[in-house]
Amino acid sequence: MIEAEKSGAGHLLLDFQDVRFYVPAALTFLLGTVSRWKACGRKVEFSHLDSCPCLSYLQRMDFLALSDLPLPEEFRRHDSSGRFVPLCRVDASLRGRVDKVCSELAGCVFPDLTASDDPETAGPFDMLQYAASELINNVIQHAKGTGFVAAQVYPKSGFIRLAVADVGMGIRGSFEETQPEFWDPKMSHLDAIRTALQPKVSSKTHLPVAWGEPINAGVGLSMLKEVARHADGLFTLISGDGFYQHNHHEKRSLPSELTLPQTCPGTLCALQISKQKLGNLQQILQDAKKGIGLIQPEHRFDNLFK
């Protein structure tokens, strides 16, 4: 895909012959890239779809419909609640519907909390809904390019995967355009990722409040990163040629930070967590909020003079 991006060819062919499995991160990024190519006037064709083992999955996740290739479906569509969230386009047309999409994403992870009105028990649902809303609003307000969001629950492995990808200007490009106080022209894409992962880094602070913080308070990325840490999850953030991934599932003490050989347009944020590790949801939420400074850690009196 990167070579195709660089080639500038007017006609591109994507071969699905060997495709067996897709995760939300790959789906969102691929669909965003296809949309970008088409917007640039490039012709994109898919080959071997008829023999692709995951054709039904691509159809049910609305990948083909959003690619303007609605093939006849030979299956019955069942309710996706609590199982997956089909691909959803993220752009200016989503304004006014962000809360609904984020509620569906949170409901995919926490289906039992969807109808809860109790703030004590609905905290994890609200947290994920809020973090997702900040990421989606970032795409709408900053990326200046189409994005896509999706989620999937895997019953056999117990994993939950969520992803938001766009093919806009990227994190560094957004910083360069808005010129926040921390902007530095020498900043690399990886530097921009590291900066974006710091709590409360944002150039937008004037929007309505939620959780006591502005909608774009700059805690969406850092909140998801902290949730992954406390839930033994996997957090990935890619923008430009910068790559950041912290694998807590494999007990990695440090994240993997790389400068990729090629630059990818836009930004990809992906989260994988295990349902088994979400037993103490409230504690995970509290630890995550402490980790990014939304609430202060408790101090015992016997530690005052140590």
C-alpha angles and dihedrals in degrees: 000000000000091000089050089051091053097042096069089212115165094218122049129183122202112199115209095179096112098033110124104156140016132195123202093255092058093042095051094045094045093048091047091051093048090050090050093051092050092047088055090055097256119143113235123194130184118215132197093016091139091060096038109122092216097047093117090050092051089050095047091049087053092239093135095041091053088047089057091248106111102177120189111275120226096195140066118254112233127192111284096204112135092002109066145335113229119230113287126194115240116205140106090298088068093065109123093023100065093100092054093051092046091049089055091050092050090045090055090060099034107026092160091060098049096099097034118124093181109106090204094060099028094058097104091047091050092046094054092042090052096046091049091049091054093050092047093046088050089059092048096045104032114018098065089204139084118277138185135210131198141160136198136188116210108204096191097052095028091229126142117202127192129177140180119190134173135177097217131114097305130231095291091047091052091051091048092052098045095038099211117190092264094054116123122179088218090061113122124212089258090050088052091052092050090050094047090053092059113099118265097009107150141123092214116075103143101080128105116287131253127175087005092297133092114265090250095038090137096249100108097088095037091047093053090046090053093046089054090050095051095040096048089247139146121253122190130182123177126177129159106329093331121109126187125175132162116192108198090162088071091040094246107175094203132038124246109247118184141167104224120224090236133038118243117206116241130354138297123198118182132177128192121185134166119240088214090063093052095076094115098042097164093053092049089051093048092048091049092050091048090049093060096037100251088128128021120243116251117257123209119222091235090063096055095096099036 
